[in-house]
Amino acid sequence: MKNLLLFLKKLVEVTGRKIYLNFFLSLLISALEGIGIYLLVPMLAVIGVFDMQMDNVFPINYIMRGIERIPFDVNISFILILYFLLITGQALLQRYQSIANTGIQQNFIKKLRLDLYKSLNGAKWEFFIGKRKSDFNYILTTEIARVGSGTHSVIQLSSLIFFTFIQVMLAFLLSPLLTVIVLVSGTALAVYMKKFLKSSKALGRETTDLMNEYFGGITDQFNGIKDMKSNMLEESYLHWFRGKSNAIESNVMKLVRLSSTSTLAYRIAAALLIVLFVYVSLNMMHIANEKVVLIILIFSRLWPKFTSIQTNLEQIIAMLPAVENVLNVQKESEKHQEFKLSIQKNWNKSQAYVAAIECKNISYRYDTRQQIMALSNIDICIRNNETTAIVGKSGAGKTTLVDMIMGLLKPEQGQVRINNQPLNDDNLLAFRSSISYVSQDPYLFHTTIRENLLMVQPEASEAEIWEALSFAAAAEFVKKLPLGLDTIIGDRGMKLSGGQRQRIILARAILRKPSILVLDEATSALDSENEKKIQESIDLLKGKMTIIIIAHRLSTIRNADNVIVLEDGKVIQEGAYHRLSQTQGALRTMLNTQELALNQTLA
Ligand SMILES: Nc1ncnc2c1ncn2[C@@H]1O[C@H](COP(=O)(O)OP(=O)(O)OP(=O)(O)O)[C@@H](O)[C@H]1O
């Protein structure tokens, strides 16, 4: 109920005047339809189907008195023309309304989608850690679409309610007692049908869970398609897929069965009621034939609308879990916004100059309910235009430390300081604008090499692009591609080798002309020839920008001004490479192990 109210509030907020205009149109269309039905009576009377005894029935008495003043041959044509104009007018209004309704629905969904995307887009990295990315795809596509069709049902429902209200009023003018009987029967039926709404809600929740699992599963499968092929997992994937498809089919069938059963119940009740109604009116209450005809006309049109009200209610209730899902994700991501909007618009570029980055007694846990520390009491300083290497075993905390330095993670204890100021909302954007980061798991888009590069620096010239490619030892292989820079590199750069991908990513990082370059295992996929080339390029940058390198291959950090050795989230050694490599300690041990491994491979 709370979610329904939130949803309605948002709908009214977003659509504003348009929704009220829509309500007014619904009222007008319903009134026109009611008058159309009332006009049938004089039409039938003029034709002589029955004698009119409606002198005391408002508004027919007025309509009849007006008609009586017109000579007979004008009478029937006049009524027919009026009837035609009324129905045509109503049809035109209905056409306008159905286009306006779609406009309202689409506008609302667009706003919902945009708001959700914006808040996800602006959420902190920490918000995404541990979350399944396909859940966001699912919410932004399927769940939003479900909310869209639910919005349609809400608009329909409002029209239906207006229609019902007007028609009930018209029937009430003709026979208050019969109308009350029908309304009481209708209410009794609605109470009985409540259980259908409950089942709709449960089935709606089942749809959300099922579709979420389906979406997440197929995303994982297609991301890992190579693993599937090479490990012959086709059959087990197919088994999973078949299971989910069966469950989706059964969920849809249950929903359809439910709504068709409730429609059936309404139809049977309607037939029963009309039979009883005619019997009671004619034999027990002795109501005039023409009145009975009119009331039957009204109720036979009204009853299908009761069915539609029930169907729409079921659809709205079944879509509520989708609304809940969308609103929850939006609320959660809004709580984790990285910057306030004002800051995002007004950050000061002049703060982008970074002289020194310090970590003061930093500690961090990914899961605050657990004792395991990813970083403990880190005290380090990264000096301007120096090359700092961060080394350590897998899981030592290297990436976590770099994420902390870049302000992607916030320390649980301690402080990151930039130019002697705490890293906070005021300077974070300026600081980030000075960084280029090449991650362990870099991302390339399914487009051309040129577009992938220009994404970070749209105004870069052709010469600057080639300069960046040469720096990353990528110019040669790009030139050899038949379409050169305009080659489409496939999903995540799939048409390139791992090493080629890394070189394009490195070129992209350089093209941004950063003052801080962060390389997280950036050359791990390269052969020694290309690694040497890139190493030489990086060496040329030495002293011109601040470089932070995470590397497992220690040969790549030989020229580092400062080496930080991490173990279990703690700094166990720190100093210039030349000093640490020649004294006993963690780095020397790591070097010995790597040299031994290399010698064994060569032997
Ligand atoms: N998203 C996460 N959620 C929970 N724990 C995490 C997460 N990411 C990393 N960790 C944990 O934090 C610790 C440090 O991980 P981190 O990725 O910083 O290590 P690393 O030195 O960069 O490792 P590698 O060289 O293998 O990349 C590890 O114990 C890891 O299991």
The ligand as an ORCA input file, in Angstrom:
! r2SCAN-3c Opt
* xyz 0 1
  N      34.817     -6.244     -3.058
  C      35.376     -6.847     -2.033
  N      34.614     -7.324     -1.043
  C      35.146     -7.946      0.011
  N      36.464     -8.156      0.154
  C      37.284     -7.716     -0.808
  C      36.781     -7.044     -1.953
  N      37.830     -6.719     -2.737
  C      38.920     -7.163     -2.122
  N      38.603     -7.770     -0.962
  C      39.534     -8.376      0.002
  O      40.468     -7.385      0.423
  C      41.774     -7.905      0.472
  C      42.713     -7.060     -0.399
  O      42.305     -7.205     -1.753
  P      43.006     -6.409     -2.931
  O      42.215     -6.625     -4.158
  O      43.254     -5.027     -2.491
  O      44.375     -7.194     -3.025
  P      45.517     -7.075     -4.107
  O      46.806     -6.995     -3.358
  O      45.240     -5.996     -5.057
  O      45.386     -8.497     -4.816
  P      45.750     -8.925     -6.312
  O      47.206     -8.771     -6.497
  O      45.334    -10.357     -6.347
  O      44.937     -8.066     -7.191
  C      41.688     -9.352      0.033
  O      41.670    -10.163      1.196
  C      40.351     -9.453     -0.680
  O      39.778    -10.723     -0.485
*
